[in-house]
């Protein structure tokens, strides 16, 4: 089997095509409280919906290349994160 090396950007691009936008919007509005929480809470909210949370995108950094345009994949689950109303959860879900 031939292996192909992918850049982190390519992997994120592939994963972002798997995001279910309705879940991301719902997660912002009702599954996850805005404010400081840990990512374990996000993972559990996604699990209850039959989805897998793999990261988030902070709306405040969408144009900042040095901060990966706000995309954080596989965050430290115990570390507190402050989510705002425009932040999105990255999930893997069936289409």
N, CA, C and O atoms as a GROMACS GRO file, in nm:
protein
  380
    1UNK      N    1   0.085  -0.118   0.000
    1UNK     CA    2   0.000   0.000   0.000
    1UNK      C    3   0.089   0.124   0.000
    1UNK      O    4   0.185   0.133   0.077
    2UNK      N    5   0.058   0.218  -0.085
    2UNK     CA    6   0.133   0.342  -0.095
    2UNK      C    7   0.084   0.440   0.012
    2UNK      O    8  -0.037   0.457   0.030
    3UNK      N    9   0.178   0.503   0.081
    3UNK     CA   10   0.143   0.602   0.182
    3UNK      C   11   0.168   0.742   0.129
    3UNK      O   12   0.263   0.766   0.056
    4UNK      N   13   0.081   0.833   0.167
    4UNK     CA   14   0.096   0.972   0.126
    4UNK      C   15   0.103   1.057   0.252
    4UNK      O   16   0.018   1.047   0.340
    5UNK      N   17   0.205   1.141   0.259
    5UNK     CA   18   0.219   1.231   0.374
    5UNK      C   19   0.125   1.350   0.356
    5UNK      O   20   0.119   1.410   0.249
    6UNK      N   21   0.053   1.382   0.462
    6UNK     CA   22  -0.037   1.496   0.458
    6UNK      C   23   0.010   1.601   0.558
    6UNK      O   24   0.060   1.568   0.665
    7UNK      N   25  -0.005   1.726   0.522
    7UNK     CA   26   0.028   1.834   0.614
    7UNK      C   27  -0.085   1.849   0.715
    7UNK      O   28  -0.196   1.801   0.692
    8UNK      N   29  -0.057   1.914   0.826
    8UNK     CA   30  -0.160   1.940   0.926
    8UNK      C   31  -0.275   2.018   0.863
    8UNK      O   32  -0.391   1.992   0.893
    9UNK      N   33  -0.243   2.113   0.778
    9UNK     CA   34  -0.346   2.192   0.710
    9UNK      C   35  -0.437   2.106   0.624
    9UNK      O   36  -0.558   2.125   0.621
   10UNK      N   37  -0.377   2.009   0.554
   10UNK     CA   38  -0.457   1.920   0.470
   10UNK      C   39  -0.548   1.833   0.555
   10UNK      O   40  -0.664   1.811   0.520
   11UNK      N   41  -0.496   1.782   0.666
   11UNK     CA   42  -0.577   1.700   0.756
   11UNK      C   43  -0.693   1.783   0.813
   11UNK      O   44  -0.807   1.737   0.816
   12UNK      N   45  -0.664   1.904   0.858
   12UNK     CA   46  -0.770   1.991   0.909
   12UNK      C   47  -0.873   2.020   0.801
   12UNK      O   48  -0.993   2.023   0.829
   13UNK      N   49  -0.828   2.041   0.680
   13UNK     CA   50  -0.922   2.065   0.570
   13UNK      C   51  -1.014   1.946   0.547
   13UNK      O   52  -1.134   1.963   0.524
   14UNK      N   53  -0.957   1.826   0.552
   14UNK     CA   54  -1.038   1.705   0.536
   14UNK      C   55  -1.138   1.695   0.651
   14UNK      O   56  -1.256   1.670   0.628
   15UNK      N   57  -1.090   1.713   0.772
   15UNK     CA   58  -1.178   1.701   0.888
   15UNK      C   59  -1.287   1.808   0.887
   15UNK      O   60  -1.401   1.780   0.924
   16UNK      N   61  -1.253   1.928   0.846
   16UNK     CA   62  -1.353   2.035   0.845
   16UNK      C   63  -1.463   2.009   0.742
   16UNK      O   64  -1.573   2.062   0.755
   17UNK      N   65  -1.434   1.930   0.641
   17UNK     CA   66  -1.540   1.895   0.547
   17UNK      C   67  -1.638   1.796   0.607
   17UNK      O   68  -1.748   1.777   0.555
   18UNK      N   69  -1.599   1.732   0.718
   18UNK     CA   70  -1.687   1.636   0.786
   18UNK      C   71  -1.773   1.701   0.893
   18UNK      O   72  -1.860   1.635   0.950
   19UNK      N   73  -1.751   1.828   0.922
   19UNK     CA   74  -1.827   1.897   1.026
   19UNK      C   75  -1.973   1.909   0.984
   19UNK      O   76  -2.004   1.939   0.869
   20UNK      N   77  -2.061   1.885   1.078
   20UNK     CA   78  -2.204   1.902   1.053
   20UNK      C   79  -2.241   2.041   1.103
   20UNK      O   80  -2.251   2.061   1.224
   21UNK      N   81  -2.262   2.138   1.014
   21UNK     CA   82  -2.286   2.276   1.056
   21UNK      C   83  -2.402   2.292   1.152
   21UNK      O   84  -2.396   2.377   1.240
   22UNK      N   85  -2.508   2.212   1.137
   22UNK     CA   86  -2.621   2.227   1.228
   22UNK      C   87  -2.581   2.191   1.370
   22UNK      O   88  -2.632   2.251   1.465
   23UNK      N   89  -2.492   2.095   1.386
   23UNK     CA   90  -2.447   2.062   1.522
   23UNK      C   91  -2.364   2.176   1.579
   23UNK      O   92  -2.381   2.214   1.694
   24UNK      N   93  -2.274   2.229   1.498
   24UNK     CA   94  -2.189   2.337   1.548
   24UNK      C   95  -2.273   2.455   1.594
   24UNK      O   96  -2.246   2.514   1.699
   25UNK      N   97  -2.375   2.489   1.517
   25UNK     CA   98  -2.462   2.599   1.556
   25UNK      C   99  -2.541   2.564   1.682
   25UNK      O  100  -2.556   2.646   1.772
   26UNK      N  101  -2.591   2.440   1.688
   26UNK     CA  102  -2.668   2.399   1.806
   26UNK      C  103  -2.579   2.394   1.928
   26UNK      O  104  -2.622   2.428   2.038
   27UNK      N  105  -2.454   2.352   1.911
   27UNK     CA  106  -2.362   2.344   2.024
   27UNK      C  107  -2.339   2.482   2.083
   27UNK      O  108  -2.329   2.499   2.204
   28UNK      N  109  -2.330   2.582   1.995
   28UNK     CA  110  -2.310   2.718   2.043
   28UNK      C  111  -2.431   2.764   2.124
   28UNK      O  112  -2.416   2.835   2.223
   29UNK      N  113  -2.548   2.725   2.080
   29UNK     CA  114  -2.670   2.782   2.136
   29UNK      C  115  -2.727   2.707   2.255
   29UNK      O  116  -2.776   2.769   2.350
   30UNK      N  117  -2.722   2.573   2.253
   30UNK     CA  118  -2.793   2.505   2.361
   30UNK      C  119  -2.719   2.390   2.427
   30UNK      O  120  -2.751   2.356   2.541
   31UNK      N  121  -2.623   2.327   2.362
   31UNK     CA  122  -2.557   2.213   2.425
   31UNK      C  123  -2.442   2.254   2.516
   31UNK      O  124  -2.408   2.182   2.610
   32UNK      N  125  -2.384   2.367   2.488
   32UNK     CA  126  -2.267   2.411   2.564
   32UNK      C  127  -2.291   2.552   2.614
   32UNK      O  128  -2.323   2.642   2.537
   33UNK      N  129  -2.274   2.570   2.743
   33UNK     CA  130  -2.288   2.704   2.799
   33UNK      C  131  -2.169   2.789   2.756
   33UNK      O  132  -2.056   2.741   2.752
   34UNK      N  133  -2.196   2.913   2.725
   34UNK     CA  134  -2.086   3.004   2.695
   34UNK      C  135  -2.014   3.034   2.825
   34UNK      O  136  -2.073   3.025   2.933
   35UNK      N  137  -1.889   3.068   2.816
   35UNK     CA  138  -1.809   3.095   2.933
   35UNK      C  139  -1.701   2.990   2.948
   35UNK      O  140  -1.674   2.915   2.854
   36UNK      N  141  -1.640   2.985   3.064
   36UNK     CA  142  -1.526   2.896   3.086
   36UNK      C  143  -1.571   2.755   3.125
   36UNK      O  144  -1.638   2.737   3.227
   37UNK      N  145  -1.534   2.657   3.044
   37UNK     CA  146  -1.560   2.517   3.073
   37UNK      C  147  -1.439   2.436   3.026
   37UNK      O  148  -1.352   2.491   2.958
   38UNK      N  149  -1.434   2.309   3.060
   38UNK     CA  150  -1.325   2.227   3.006
   38UNK      C  151  -1.376   2.147   2.887
   38UNK      O  152  -1.497   2.136   2.866
   39UNK      N  153  -1.284   2.092   2.809
   39UNK     CA  154  -1.324   2.023   2.686
   39UNK      C  155  -1.390   1.889   2.714
   39UNK      O  156  -1.459   1.836   2.627
   40UNK      N  157  -1.372   1.833   2.835
   40UNK     CA  158  -1.445   1.712   2.872
   40UNK      C  159  -1.596   1.737   2.859
   40UNK      O  160  -1.670   1.651   2.814
   41UNK      N  161  -1.640   1.855   2.900
   41UNK     CA  162  -1.782   1.891   2.891
   41UNK      C  163  -1.829   1.894   2.746
   41UNK      O  164  -1.938   1.848   2.714
   42UNK      N  165  -1.745   1.947   2.659
   42UNK     CA  166  -1.776   1.953   2.516
   42UNK      C  167  -1.785   1.811   2.458
   42UNK      O  168  -1.877   1.780   2.384
   43UNK      N  169  -1.688   1.727   2.494
   43UNK     CA  170  -1.685   1.589   2.445
   43UNK      C  171  -1.812   1.515   2.487
   43UNK      O  172  -1.872   1.442   2.408
   44UNK      N  173  -1.853   1.534   2.612
   44UNK     CA  174  -1.974   1.467   2.661
   44UNK      C  175  -2.100   1.518   2.590
   44UNK      O  176  -2.188   1.438   2.557
   45UNK      N  177  -2.108   1.647   2.566
   45UNK     CA  178  -2.224   1.702   2.494
   45UNK      C  179  -2.232   1.643   2.354
   45UNK      O  180  -2.341   1.610   2.306
   46UNK      N  181  -2.118   1.631   2.288
   46UNK     CA  182  -2.116   1.572   2.153
   46UNK      C  183  -2.153   1.424   2.160
   46UNK      O  184  -2.229   1.375   2.076
   47UNK      N  185  -2.099   1.352   2.258
   47UNK     CA  186  -2.129   1.209   2.272
   47UNK      C  187  -2.279   1.186   2.287
   47UNK      O  188  -2.334   1.092   2.230
   48UNK      N  189  -2.343   1.270   2.364
   48UNK     CA  190  -2.488   1.257   2.384
   48UNK      C  191  -2.566   1.277   2.254
   48UNK      O  192  -2.681   1.234   2.244
   49UNK      N  193  -2.505   1.341   2.158
   49UNK     CA  194  -2.570   1.364   2.028
   49UNK      C  195  -2.525   1.261   1.924
   49UNK      O  196  -2.564   1.269   1.808
   50UNK      N  197  -2.442   1.164   1.966
   50UNK     CA  198  -2.392   1.063   1.873
   50UNK      C  199  -2.279   1.113   1.786
   50UNK      O  200  -2.255   1.058   1.678
   51UNK      N  201  -2.210   1.215   1.831
   51UNK     CA  202  -2.100   1.274   1.753
   51UNK      C  203  -1.972   1.276   1.837
   51UNK      O  204  -1.975   1.251   1.958
   52UNK      N  205  -1.861   1.305   1.772
   52UNK     CA  206  -1.731   1.308   1.839
   52UNK      C  207  -1.671   1.447   1.823
   52UNK      O  208  -1.644   1.491   1.711
   53UNK      N  209  -1.651   1.516   1.934
   53UNK     CA  210  -1.587   1.648   1.931
   53UNK      C  211  -1.437   1.629   1.928
   53UNK      O  212  -1.381   1.561   2.014
   54UNK      N  213  -1.372   1.689   1.829
   54UNK     CA  214  -1.226   1.675   1.817
   54UNK      C  215  -1.153   1.807   1.837
   54UNK      O  216  -1.030   1.809   1.840
   55UNK      N  217  -1.227   1.916   1.851
   55UNK     CA  218  -1.162   2.045   1.869
   55UNK      C  219  -1.262   2.158   1.860
   55UNK      O  220  -1.383   2.137   1.870
   56UNK      N  221  -1.209   2.277   1.841
   56UNK     CA  222  -1.295   2.394   1.830
   56UNK      C  223  -1.228   2.500   1.745
   56UNK      O  224  -1.108   2.492   1.717
   57UNK      N  225  -1.305   2.598   1.704
   57UNK     CA  226  -1.252   2.711   1.628
   57UNK      C  227  -1.296   2.838   1.699
   57UNK      O  228  -1.415   2.870   1.707
   58UNK      N  229  -1.197   2.909   1.750
   58UNK     CA  230  -1.224   3.035   1.818
   58UNK      C  231  -1.245   3.146   1.716
   58UNK      O  232  -1.156   3.174   1.636
   59UNK      N  233  -1.361   3.207   1.718
   59UNK     CA  234  -1.396   3.309   1.619
   59UNK      C  235  -1.304   3.430   1.624
   59UNK      O  236  -1.289   3.500   1.524
   60UNK      N  237  -1.243   3.455   1.736
   60UNK     CA  238  -1.156   3.572   1.749
   60UNK      C  239  -1.022   3.560   1.679
   60UNK      O  240  -0.947   3.658   1.674
   61UNK      N  241  -0.991   3.443   1.626
   61UNK     CA  242  -0.860   3.422   1.563
   61UNK      C  243  -0.870   3.370   1.420
   61UNK      O  244  -0.774   3.312   1.369
   62UNK      N  245  -0.982   3.388   1.355
   62UNK     CA  246  -1.003   3.330   1.222
   62UNK      C  247  -0.914   3.387   1.113
   62UNK      O  248  -0.902   3.328   1.006
   63UNK      N  249  -0.850   3.500   1.139
   63UNK     CA  250  -0.758   3.557   1.039
   63UNK      C  251  -0.613   3.552   1.084
   63UNK      O  252  -0.525   3.606   1.016
   64UNK      N  253  -0.586   3.487   1.197
   64UNK     CA  254  -0.452   3.483   1.256
   64UNK      C  255  -0.381   3.353   1.218
   64UNK      O  256  -0.404   3.248   1.279
   65UNK      N  257  -0.294   3.360   1.118
   65UNK     CA  258  -0.223   3.242   1.071
   65UNK      C  259  -0.138   3.181   1.182
   65UNK      O  260  -0.130   3.058   1.191
   66UNK      N  261  -0.075   3.263   1.266
   66UNK     CA  262   0.010   3.214   1.373
   66UNK      C  263  -0.067   3.132   1.477
   66UNK      O  264  -0.009   3.050   1.549
   67UNK      N  265  -0.198   3.154   1.484
   67UNK     CA  266  -0.281   3.078   1.579
   67UNK      C  267  -0.371   2.978   1.505
   67UNK      O  268  -0.480   2.944   1.550
   68UNK      N  269  -0.322   2.932   1.389
   68UNK     CA  270  -0.391   2.832   1.308
   68UNK      C  271  -0.534   2.872   1.274
   68UNK      O  272  -0.624   2.789   1.265
   69UNK      N  273  -0.553   3.002   1.255
   69UNK     CA  274  -0.684   3.057   1.218
   69UNK      C  275  -0.793   3.022   1.320
   69UNK      O  276  -0.911   3.012   1.288
   70UNK      N  277  -0.748   3.005   1.445
   70UNK     CA  278  -0.843   2.977   1.553
   70UNK      C  279  -0.878   2.831   1.571
   70UNK      O  280  -0.955   2.797   1.661
   71UNK      N  281  -0.823   2.742   1.488
   71UNK     CA  282  -0.855   2.600   1.496
   71UNK      C  283  -0.765   2.532   1.600
   71UNK      O  284  -0.642   2.542   1.593
   72UNK      N  285  -0.827   2.464   1.694
   72UNK     CA  286  -0.755   2.386   1.795
   72UNK      C  287  -0.809   2.244   1.787
   72UNK      O  288  -0.926   2.219   1.813
   73UNK      N  289  -0.720   2.151   1.749
   73UNK     CA  290  -0.758   2.010   1.739
   73UNK      C  291  -0.691   1.935   1.853
   73UNK      O  292  -0.574   1.958   1.884
   74UNK      N  293  -0.766   1.845   1.916
   74UNK     CA  294  -0.720   1.765   2.028
   74UNK      C  295  -0.669   1.853   2.143
   74UNK      O  296  -0.555   1.839   2.186
   75UNK      N  297  -0.754   1.943   2.193
   75UNK     CA  298  -0.711   2.029   2.303
   75UNK      C  299  -0.695   1.950   2.433
   75UNK      O  300  -0.751   1.841   2.448
   76UNK      N  301  -0.619   2.006   2.526
   76UNK     CA  302  -0.608   1.949   2.660
   76UNK      C  303  -0.748   1.952   2.721
   76UNK      O  304  -0.805   2.059   2.741
   77UNK      N  305  -0.803   1.836   2.749
   77UNK     CA  306  -0.943   1.830   2.793
   77UNK      C  307  -0.965   1.888   2.933
   77UNK      O  308  -1.076   1.930   2.965
   78UNK      N  309  -0.862   1.890   3.016
   78UNK     CA  310  -0.878   1.941   3.152
   78UNK      C  311  -0.859   2.092   3.161
   78UNK      O  312  -0.901   2.155   3.258
   79UNK      N  313  -0.796   2.150   3.061
   79UNK     CA  314  -0.768   2.293   3.063
   79UNK      C  315  -0.894   2.375   3.034
   79UNK      O  316  -0.964   2.347   2.937
   80UNK      N  317  -0.923   2.474   3.118
   80UNK     CA  318  -1.042   2.556   3.093
   80UNK      C  319  -1.032   2.635   2.962
   80UNK      O  320  -0.926   2.688   2.928
   81UNK      N  321  -1.143   2.641   2.890
   81UNK     CA  322  -1.153   2.717   2.766
   81UNK      C  323  -1.273   2.809   2.779
   81UNK      O  324  -1.378   2.768   2.830
   82UNK      N  325  -1.259   2.932   2.735
   82UNK     CA  326  -1.371   3.025   2.737
   82UNK      C  327  -1.430   3.034   2.597
   82UNK      O  328  -1.364   3.079   2.503
   83UNK      N  329  -1.555   2.989   2.583
   83UNK     CA  330  -1.623   2.993   2.454
   83UNK      C  331  -1.713   3.114   2.446
   83UNK      O  332  -1.782   3.150   2.542
   84UNK      N  333  -1.712   3.177   2.330
   84UNK     CA  334  -1.800   3.290   2.304
   84UNK      C  335  -1.911   3.251   2.209
   84UNK      O  336  -1.915   3.138   2.161
   85UNK      N  337  -2.000   3.343   2.181
   85UNK     CA  338  -2.118   3.311   2.098
   85UNK      C  339  -2.087   3.274   1.954
   85UNK      O  340  -2.170   3.210   1.889
   86UNK      N  341  -1.971   3.312   1.902
   86UNK     CA  342  -1.938   3.283   1.762
   86UNK      C  343  -1.838   3.169   1.746
   86UNK      O  344  -1.801   3.135   1.633
   87UNK      N  345  -1.794   3.110   1.856
   87UNK     CA  346  -1.701   2.997   1.848
   87UNK      C  347  -1.776   2.873   1.802
   87UNK      O  348  -1.896   2.861   1.823
   88UNK      N  349  -1.702   2.780   1.739
   88UNK     CA  350  -1.764   2.660   1.686
   88UNK      C  351  -1.691   2.536   1.737
   88UNK      O  352  -1.570   2.538   1.758
   89UNK      N  353  -1.766   2.429   1.757
   89UNK     CA  354  -1.709   2.301   1.796
   89UNK      C  355  -1.688   2.219   1.668
   89UNK      O  356  -1.777   2.212   1.583
   90UNK      N  357  -1.571   2.158   1.656
   90UNK     CA  358  -1.542   2.073   1.540
   90UNK      C  359  -1.578   1.930   1.579
   90UNK      O  360  -1.527   1.877   1.677
   91UNK      N  361  -1.667   1.869   1.501
   91UNK     CA  362  -1.711   1.733   1.531
   91UNK      C  363  -1.697   1.645   1.410
   91UNK      O  364  -1.694   1.691   1.296
   92UNK      N  365  -1.691   1.515   1.437
   92UNK     CA  366  -1.702   1.415   1.331
   92UNK      C  367  -1.836   1.348   1.353
   92UNK      O  368  -1.867   1.301   1.462
   93UNK      N  369  -1.915   1.345   1.248
   93UNK     CA  370  -2.050   1.289   1.258
   93UNK      C  371  -2.090   1.230   1.125
   93UNK      O  372  -2.036   1.265   1.020
   94UNK      N  373  -2.185   1.141   1.130
   94UNK     CA  374  -2.239   1.086   1.006
   94UNK      C  375  -2.325   1.191   0.939
   94UNK      O  376  -2.399   1.264   1.005
   95UNK      N  377  -2.314   1.198   0.807
   95UNK     CA  378  -2.374   1.300   0.727
   95UNK      C  379  -2.518   1.317   0.729
   95UNK      O  380  -2.570   1.405   0.661
   0.00000   0.00000   0.00000
